[in-house]
């Protein structure tokens, strides 16, 4: 379960990287089209690949991974694993809420971007916690190395 915790936490961090890449592509595709004289309206498909990946990954994949990470954290034996998986889940919930709210209040997009960095950092930290010694693994006595 420790390996599952580590892999899922790493996948969440990777998911945030994909989020940043896909939304950057979408924004630059729109900008490029406008620079070339295109008019953007509700029928436009410019940047759809980026927006689509960002939407699916952010609304389904990452939240599902965060829920699974939280569930697995109870059985993983990772020191502080439940707490850090809880933080990842909380940051994911905040991220989704900010994503929806930013459509109505675009200025919240700043917080959406900042929270993405927080989510990335939390997922990386959770991954690193799962690579250290297990809470159940006893420490070797200091005198065992002497001989």
N, C-alpha and C positions, 0 to 999 in steps of 0.2 A: 504494500500500500504506500510505502514511502516513495518508491519509484513512481507510482501513479501520481502522487501528490506533486512530485518534482516535475514530471512531464506536463501535467495539466497546467501548473503554474507557469511553466515556460511557454506553453501554447497560448496562454492568455497574454503574456508579454509580446509574443509574436503577433497575436491578433491585433494588439494596439499598433504595432509597426505597420501592419497591413491597413489598418484604419487610416493612419496618417498618409500612407502612400496613395491609397485609393481616393481620398478626398482631395489631396494635392493634385492628382491627375485630373479629377473632375473640374477643379477650379481653373487649372491651367488650360484645359480643353475649352472651357467657356471663354476665358480671356483671349485665347488664340482665335476662336471663332469671331468674337466681337472685333478684335483687331483687324480681321479679314473682312469686316463689314457685315457680318451676320446679325440678324435681329433675333433676340432670344425671346420666346414666348412659351406658353403652356404646351405647344405642340413640338417644341424643340427636343432633340434627342442628344444634343451635344453633352458629352461628359457622362452619359447614362451608365457606362460601364463602371466608372468610378463611384458614382452615386449608388448604383446597385450593390456593388461589393461593400461599400461603407454601410449601407442600410442592413443588408443581410447579416454581415459579420457583427455589426453593432447591436442589432436587435435580437438576433437568435444565437449565433455561435458563441460569442464572448459571454453573454448572460448564462447560457447553458453550461459552459465550462466553469464559470464562477460558482454556480450552484453545485455542480459535481465536485469541484475542489472543496467546497465547504463540507459537503457530506463525507467525502473521503478523509478530510482532516481529522475527524473523530477517531479514525482507525489507523492513522498513518504512523503514529509514534514520533512525529516531527515535533521537536520542542517549540512550544508556542504556535504550533501549526493551526489550531482552531482559531486562535486570535487573528493570525495573519490572513487566513482564508476568509475570516469574517470581514476584515478590512478590505480585502479584494472584492468581496461580494458587495459591501456597502459602496465602495467607489464605483462599482459597475452599475448599481442601482442609481446612484447620483448621476453617472454619465448618461444613462438612458433618459432620465428625467430632464437633464439639461439639454440633451439633443432634441427632445420634443419641444421643450419650452423655448429653445432658441429660434424655432420657426415663427413664434409669435413675438418674441422679444430678441431680435438679432444680437443685441449687445451681450446676451448671455452666452453667445458663441465663444467669447473670451474665456469664460469659466469652463466651458465644455473642453476647450483646448488645454487649459491648465489642468483640469481634472484627468484628462487623458494621460498627461505626464505623471500625475500622481498614481494613477492606476498602473501604468507601466512600471514605475519604481516599486510599488507594492508587490506586483507579480514577480519581478526580478528578485526582490528580497525574499519572498516566500520560496522561490526556487532555490535560492542560496541556503536558506534555513534547512531545506530538505537534503542538502548535500553534506551537511555537517554530521557530527556524531549523533546517534539516536539517544533520546531521553532514557530509553530502557537499557542502553549499552553501558555496562559498568566501566568506570575509568580504571586503567591499569595502575597498579600500585607503583609508586615512584621507585621503590627499592627493587622491583622486578628486573630492571635493566642493569642493575649492578651485579657483579658476579664474582 
